[in-house]
């Protein structure tokens, strides 16, 4: 006797990628938000469009990668694009990573978040490093799932840290 499948996950409220959607098994597909001006998330852009997007970023840029699946090389490319040449450290404005999957080690070492950081519902499949990170605005991790070590040693929080669900 087979078990009937559970309810299909609902589609996110943002314009999402849909890569890999299949009517029978996964009608939504990739839940990553579209990169501005594109119809795919950062993980599913072709290399020319991904390179153009990353080249257009500057330290302190607001980013939105809700629902996107990050491998270590993809996250490193984003961090490099946001690296401040005067400090050598990644600098985010507002950072939206709700529902994001970090499929490999996520290294936010010494990153600066000058705007709100949103990691609600994010899944960290390996180690997540926030050592020495600076959070100048609210940072939220509600319902984030850390499957490996989560390191916040030396991190500084100027405003509220919401860790419900850690």
C-alpha positions in Angstrom: 0.0 0.0 0.0 1.4 3.4 -1.0 1.2 6.6 1.0 -0.6 9.3 -0.8 1.6 12.4 -1.4 1.2 15.3 1.0 -0.2 18.6 -0.2 1.8 20.4 -2.8 3.9 23.3 -1.3 2.3 26.6 -2.1 3.9 29.1 -4.4 5.8 32.0 -2.8 4.2 35.5 -2.9 7.1 37.0 -4.9 7.8 36.5 -8.6 9.6 33.2 -8.5 11.9 31.3 -10.9 10.0 28.0 -11.4 13.0 26.2 -12.8 12.4 22.4 -12.7 8.7 22.6 -12.1 6.8 19.5 -13.1 3.0 19.3 -13.1 2.8 15.9 -11.3 5.6 16.2 -8.7 6.5 19.8 -8.2 4.2 22.3 -9.8 6.1 25.3 -8.3 9.8 24.4 -8.9 12.5 26.8 -7.8 11.1 29.4 -5.4 14.0 31.8 -5.9 12.9 35.4 -6.5 13.6 36.8 -10.0 16.8 38.9 -10.3 15.7 42.4 -11.2 15.0 42.6 -14.9 15.2 38.8 -15.4 12.8 35.9 -15.2 15.1 33.6 -13.2 16.7 33.6 -9.8 20.4 34.1 -9.3 21.1 30.3 -9.2 19.4 29.8 -12.5 20.5 32.8 -14.6 22.8 32.0 -17.5 26.4 32.9 -16.8 26.3 36.1 -18.9 23.3 37.5 -17.0 24.6 36.4 -13.7 27.9 38.1 -14.3 26.1 41.3 -15.5 24.0 41.3 -12.3 27.0 40.7 -10.0 29.1 43.3 -11.8 26.3 45.9 -11.3 26.4 45.4 -7.5 28.4 47.7 -5.2 29.1 47.7 -1.5 26.0 48.5 0.5 23.6 47.5 -2.2 20.2 46.2 -1.1 19.8 42.6 -2.2 16.8 40.3 -2.4 17.5 36.6 -2.9 14.4 35.1 -1.2 14.0 31.4 -1.9 17.2 31.1 -3.9 19.5 28.0 -3.5 23.0 29.1 -2.8 26.0 26.8 -3.3 29.3 28.0 -1.8 30.7 29.3 -5.1 27.5 31.3 -5.8 27.5 32.8 -2.3 31.2 33.6 -2.7 30.5 35.4 -6.0 27.8 37.5 -4.3 30.0 38.3 -1.4 32.9 39.3 -3.7 30.5 41.6 -5.7 29.6 43.4 -2.4 33.2 43.6 -1.1 34.1 47.1 0.0 37.6 47.8 -1.4 38.5 50.0 1.6 37.8 47.3 4.2 38.0 44.1 2.1 34.8 43.0 3.7 31.3 42.3 2.1 28.9 45.1 2.8 25.1 44.6 2.5 22.4 47.2 2.6 19.1 45.5 3.2 19.6 41.7 2.8 16.6 39.5 2.1 17.3 35.8 2.4 13.9 34.5 3.6 13.3 30.9 2.6 16.8 30.7 1.1 18.7 27.4 1.1 22.4 27.5 1.7 23.3 24.1 0.4 27.0 24.2 1.5 29.0 26.2 4.0 27.8 29.8 4.2 30.6 32.1 5.2 29.4 35.6 6.1 32.8 36.3 7.9 33.1 39.9 8.9 30.3 41.0 6.6 28.6 44.3 7.3 24.8 44.6 7.2 23.9 48.3 7.2 20.2 47.6 6.6 17.9 45.0 8.0 18.8 41.4 7.5 16.1 38.8 6.9 16.9 35.1 7.2 13.5 33.9 8.3 12.9 30.3 7.2 16.4 30.0 5.7 18.0 26.6 5.7 21.7 26.2 6.4 22.6 22.7 5.3 26.2 23.0 6.6 28.2 25.3 8.7 27.1 29.0 8.8 29.7 31.5 9.8 28.9 35.0 10.9 32.1 35.6 12.9 32.9 39.3 13.2 29.8 40.3 11.2 28.4 43.8 12.0 24.6 44.2 12.1 23.6 47.9 12.2 19.8 47.3 11.8 17.4 44.5 12.8 18.4 41.0 11.9 15.9 38.2 11.9 16.4 34.4 11.9 12.8 33.3 12.7 12.3 29.6 11.8 15.8 29.4 10.2 17.2 25.9 10.4 20.9 25.3 11.1 21.9 21.7 10.3 25.6 22.4 11.2 27.4 24.8 13.4 26.3 28.4 13.5 29.2 30.6 14.5 28.5 34.2 15.6 31.7 34.8 17.6 32.7 38.4 17.7 29.5 39.5 15.8 28.1 42.9 16.8 24.4 43.7 17.0 23.5 47.4 17.1 19.8 46.7 17.0 17.5 43.8 17.7 18.3 40.2 17.0 15.3 37.9 16.5 16.3 34.3 16.9 12.9 32.7 17.3 13.1 29.2 16.0 16.9 28.8 16.3 
